[in-house]
Amino acid sequence: MREYLENTVKSDGEPVAPGHLTPEQRAVFNEILDGMRDAEILGKLDVYTLEATAVAIVAVREINKMIEDNPQNLLETKLISARAKYQTEFWRGCSELCLSPQSRAKLGAVAAQAVKGKEDPLVKALSMDD
């Protein structure tokens, strides 16, 4: 039943980057999507998590660049607060999208199992029997 529900949700196609994203945000969105494509776990509903994560990554990069260019920005409480907010959003996205090294290892095993199931002659023979 769980597998059926997961397949139903993801069967609507893979997420597409929203048009309002900046080119850099779109590139991050697509980079994450490309990295997860083989696991075949993403569906259109994941667009919101991917979008929020891409926006957060780009924002943290921009703030880090501002600090690198002018270390005095470390004293700007609003800037540091914004960085903390976006960093939290980034970590939340990583958690939701299984982007930690441990999660990626698990996803790799799932992807390998999916490929193995597609290529297994017994699975093919049994599916032809339907």
Sequence and secondary structure as in RCSB ss.txt:
>XXXX:A:sequence
MREYLENTVKSDGEPVAPGHLTPEQRAVFNEILDGMRDAEILGKLDVYTLEATAVAIVAVREINKMIEDNPQNLL
ETKLISARAKYQTEFWRGCSELCLSPQSRAKLGAVAAQAVKGKEDPLVKALSMDD
>XXXX:A:secstr
 HHHHHHHHHTT      TTS HHHHHHHHHHHHHHGGGT   GGGHHHHHHHHHHHHHHHHHHHHHHH GGGGG
 HHHHHHHHHHHHHHHHHHHHTT SHHHHHHHHHHHHHHHHHHH HHHHHHHHT 
